Amino acid sequence: MRAVVQTVGRARVTVDDEVTGEIADGLLVLLGVTHTDTPQVAATMARKLHELRILDDERSAADVGAPLLVVSQFTLYGDARKGRRPSWTAAAPAEVAEPLVDAVVEQLRARGAKVETGRFRAHMLVESVNVGPRTLVLDL
């Protein structure tokens, strides 16, 4: 599982002119799933995201109650080392990835986090205002 995490002043996801998720002063999480990921990996990712000390004064979303906007992003597993057309073979198929993205969201909520989401398999417009800027890649 791979995540790109950004501290944001605000972020939102829109699908077909409908806002599906929106946060202020929190973390935007772009989340990709690969073939070897499991529910245990999803639980570990949720814990790391919630406790990641990337906010001001080295605090975490868990420390300050910051919301998270989780957006599935299979392109995080794109491979463009050869040629100009990326290969997506390292990305898990949707029927494998969707339950694991949902598991990360459920685990975050079980920890008490406020979580908003995009919509799986939809053409999403993702808007964000990065604070810092602070961006981190988590690879599990």
N, C-alpha and C positions, 0 to 999 in steps of 0.2 A: 504494500500500500504506500502511496506517495501523496504528500500534501504540500501545496504552496500556501503559506500562511502570511497574510498581510495585516498590519494594524491599520484600521480605517476610522476616519471620522464619520463616514457614512458609506453604506453600500446597499444595493438593491438588485433584485433580479426581476425582469419583466418577461412574460410570455404572452404573446398575442394581446398586447396592450393591457395586460393584467399583472399587477405586482404580486409575485408569489412569495417573496421574502424581502425583508428590509430591516436593517439595523443601524444604530448610531453608536459611535465610540466602542468598537469591538474588534472582532477578528473576521476577516473574509478568508474562508478555507476552500481552496480548489482541491478536490479530492479524486485521486485516480486509484483504480484497483487492477491488480494483475492476477494471473492464473493461480498462483500459490497462496493467495490471501485466504484467511479463515476468520470465523467469528472471534477467535482469540486475538488475531491481529487487529481486528476492528475495535475490540475493547482496549487494547494497548494504545491504538491511535487516539481514541477518544480521551483516554487519561492524559496522554502527552499533550494533546491540543488544549485541554482544559487547564492543565498545570504549567504550560509553557510560559516561561518568564520573559516575555517579549514586550510587555506593556511598560509604561513609565515606571521608574524606580524599581525595575526588575520584578514587577508584579505580574501575576497571571490572571486569566479570565476568572479562574476559581477564586482568587484573592479579592477581586474587585467587583465580581458579578457582571463582567462584560459579556455581551451577547456574541454569538457566533452565527455567521451566515455560511452554510455548507452547500457547495455547488459541485455536483459530480463533473469530472473532467477527464474523460478517457484519453485525451490528447497528451496528458502528462506522461504517458507511456509510448509516445511517438518516438521513432528512431529514424533520424535523417543523416546517419553517418555515411550512407552510400547514396549518391545522387541527390536529387532535389525533391523527390516525392517521399514523404515519411511513410514508414511501415507502422502499422498499428497492431502487429501480432502479439506484442507483449501486454496489451490491454486485455483485460478479461471481457468476455462477451457480456452483453447487457443482462442476460438472465442470471449470470453469476455476480456481476458487479452491483446491480441494484439492491439486492438484499444486504450486501455488505456495507454499502453507503447508508442504507436505512439503519443498519446495526450501529454504525458510528453515531448517527443522530440520536438513536434511542439510548445508547450508553451515555452520551453527553447529557441528555435530559434526565436520565436516572441519577446523574451526579448533581443535578440541580441547575444545570446551565440553561439559559434562554437560547433556543436555537431556531433559526429560520432556515428555509431551504429554497433551492431552485426546483425545477421539475425535470425528473429523469426523462431522457430521450426527447426533450423539447428543444427547439431553437430558442435559446435564452439570450436576452440582452443583459449583460452584467455591468453595472456601473459601480465605481468605487472612488473614494477620495482617500488615498494612502497617506497615513500620518507617519512622519519621521523622515523619509520613508523607511519602514522596516519590513523586510520580506525575508522569509526563511523557508527552506525546503526541508521537509521531514521525509525520510525514507525508512520504511520498516520492512 
